Amino acid sequence: MNASTIDTYHAFLQHKRIIASPAGIDITLSDIHPRLFPFQKMLVQWALRKGRAALFADTGLGKSGMQLEFARLTGQRTLILAPLSVARQTVSEARKLGIEAHYTRSGKDLVDGINITNYELLSHFTPADFGAVILDESSILKSLDGELRNRLISLFASIPYRLCCTATPAPNDIIEIANHAEFLGVMRRADLLALFFTHDSDVSAHGGWRLKKHAEEPFYRWMASWSMSVKTPADLGYAQQGYILPPLSVTPLFVETTYLP
C-alpha cells in the first residue's frame, strides 16, 4: 500500500467519524464583552461556531454571562427559558454587561433582542418568533417522557441557534445526554442507543443500556463535538485560582425539644 493510498484511506476514516458539524458563526474573541474571563470567551466563541451546543459548566463559572453573550452575538431575537427564580436574576446579570434583556410573561411584548421568561409560561410563546433559544438549567430535559421535555424538543426543532446550559449534567446518565442531543438536533435518542450502546439485561442501571467497548472513544469524541463539560477553568488550560472550593466543613447543631414522635 503506497503513501497515496494510505492518505486516502485515512481521509475515508476521518469522513466516517460521527461528530456534530458546526452550524453557527465565527467570531473573534475581541467581539466578546471584555467583562468575561478568557475561558468564558473561549466557550462563547466555541458555542457560536457550533450554533447548537451545550455548556455543562460547574456552579460559579458564569453561565449567565456566557449565555447572554451567545444571545447577543447571534444577532437573532432570542428566548431564554429559565426557572422562575433565575429569570429576573438573569436580567440583572445582563445590566452588568450593558445588555438589555427583557423579562416577559407572554409573546405579546417581545423585543428584537433578548427575551427572558420562565418554563411555566412556555405555552404563551410562538417559536417562529425567535431565531435563537437558550435553556437555562437545561437538566430540566432529564425526564424521558415528561410533557415539558417533549414540548421543548418539538417546538424548537427548527430554531437555528440553540444553547443548553446547566451545572449539573450527569455524564453517565444516558437519558439526560440523549435528551440534550435530541433537543439540539444533534442525534435522536433511538439512533444514539443503536450506535453506541447495547441492551444488557444484566445491567440494572440506565435502563439496561451499556456503552459498547469499541464505541467508548467514538462516543466521547462525539460528545465533545457538541458539548463542553467544565469543572474548573483548568480543564481548558486556564488558571484555576479562585475556582477551587475549600473543603466542606460540617458543624452539627442540636436543638432541645420536648417533641415525641
N, C-alpha and C positions, 0 to 999 in steps of 0.2 A: 504494500500500500504506500503510494508516494505521498509527499507532503501536501500536494494539492487536494488529494482525496481525503486525507485526514482533516484538513481545514474545512472541507465541505461537510464532512460527517459531524465535526464539532458544531458547525453552524446549524446543521439539522437538529442536533440535540438541544442547542440553545433555543431554537424555534419551538421545540416541543415542551419547553418549561411552562408550567402553569403559574402565571403571575397576572396580577391585575394591571392592565396597561394604563398609563397616565391619560386623563381626560380633562385636565384643567388648564391652567395658565402658568406661564413662567414669569416670576417677578424677581427683582434683586432684593437683597437684604436691606438695602438703603430705602426701599419703598415702605418698609415696615416701621411702625412707630418706634422712636428711639427709647421709649419708656420700657419696652420689652427687653428682657435679658437675651444674650446671644443664643442660648439654647432654645428659648421660646421663638425667636425669629426663625431659627432653622426649621423648627417644627411647622410653623405657619407657612414658610416657603415650600416645604415638602408637601403639606396638605393641599395647598393651592395647585401645585403641579399635578397631584393625583386627581383633584377635582372631587372625588368621592373617597373619603378616608375616615379613619378612626384614630383618635388620640387617647390612648389609655395611659394617662399621666396621673401619678400619685397625688394625694392631697397636698396642697400647698405649692404646686408647681405652676399655678397661674393659668388654669384652663379658661377662665372667663376672659382674660385679656387676649388669649390666643384665638378664641372663637370669635370675638368681636373684630379682631383684625382680619380674620378669614372672611367674615361677612363684608367688611368694608372694602377689602381689596378685590372681591369678586365683581364689584360694581353692579350687583344684582339686588333687587328688592328681596330682603331676607326675612324669614320667620325663624326665630329662636324659640323652641319649646323647652320649658324648664319647670321643675316643681314649683309650687306656689310660693314657697319661702325663698326661692332663689331668683325668681323672675325680676322682682324690683331691685334686688341686690345687684343684678347684672346691669340694670340701668345706671346705678351709682358707679359701678366699675367703668362704664362707658364714658362717664363725665371725666374721669381721671385721664382718659386717653384723648379727650377733646372730641369724642364721638357722640352724636345724637342718637340715642336709642329710645324708641317709643314703646311704652307698655300699652297693650291693647287687650280688650276683652271681646272684640268682635272684628270681623273683616270689613267693617264699615268706616273705620277711621284710620286706614293704613297710611303709612308714609312710604316714600320711594326708597328709603334706606333700610334701616334695621328695625324690625318689629319684634317685640318680645311678648309672649303670653305663657300661660301655664297649660299643662297637658289636659286638664279637665275641660278646657274651653276649645279643644281641637275642632269640634263639630261646627263651630261658628266661622271657620275659615275655608276658603276655596284654594286648593293647592295651585291651580293655574295662575293665581295672582302673584306667585313667587318664582324667582329663578334660583334661589338657594334656601336650604332648610338645615337647621342645626339642632341636634338633640343634646341638650344638657342633661347630665345624669342619665346617659343612654342605657344604663343597665336595666332601665325600665323595659327594654326589649327582651329580657331574660325569659319571661313566661312564654312557653311554647305555643299554647293555644289561647293566650289571652286576647281578649277583644281589642284592646288598645294596640297591642303588638301587630295584629293583623291589619288594623286600620292604618297604622303608620306606614307599613310596608306597601300596601296597595295605593294609598293616597299620594305618596310622594315618589312613586316608581319612575316618573318621567322628569323629575326635577334634575337639572344638570349638575348642580353643586349640592353635595350632601356631606355633612360632617357629624360624627358622633364623638362625644366627649364624656368620659367617666373616669373616676378614680378607683373604681372597684371592679375591674374586669376579673373574671376567673379564667386564667389561661388554660386550665384543664377542663373547663365547662363547655362541652360540645354544643349544648343548646344556645348558650349566650354567644359563642363565636359564630354559630350558624345564623342566628337571627341578625347579628350585626352585618354579616356578609350579605345576607338577603336584602336588608334594608338599603344598603349601599349599592345594590345592584352588581355586586362582585360575583356571587355564585348562589344558586338556590340550595336550600338545605339538603334536598334529595341528592343533588349532584355532589355536594361536599361529602356526604356519607359514602356514596358509591366510590368516589375517587380515593379517599384517604383512610377510610375506616372499614372494619369488618365487624359483623354482628356475632358476638360470642356469648352464649347463654351462661358461661361460667363467670362472666364479668358482671358483677351486681351493680356497679356504678355506671353512670351515664347511659342508662337505658340498655346496657349490654353492648354498647359500641366501643370498640378498641382500635386504636391507631395501628395501621399496618406497619410492620417493622421496616419494610423497604420504602414506606411513604413518609417516614419521620422527617428527613431532610427536605423533601419537596413540600411537605405541609408547612413547615416553619418558614421556608423561603416564600411560599405563597402568602402566609400571614404577614410577613414583613413587607410585602408588596402593596398592602393597603392599610396596615395598622402599625402604630408605634406604641410599644409598651415601655414606659419610662418610670423608674423608681426614683432616681436622682439624676441631676444633670451629668453626673459622671458616666452614666450609661451611654451618653452621646459624645463623650470625650471632653466635657467641660468640667470646671472646678465644682466640687460638691460642697464647698464651705457654706455653712448656713442652712444646709438641707438635711443634715444628719440629726435626727431627733435624739435627745438624751434617753437613757434607759428609763423604762416605766417604773415609777415609784408608787406603790400601793400602800395607803395608810388606812387600816380599818377603824371605823368609828362605831362604838357600841352605845346604843341608846336604851336607857332603862324604861321599862314599860310594865304595866300590870295586865296587859292583854294575854288571854289564854286561848289558844286555838281550839 
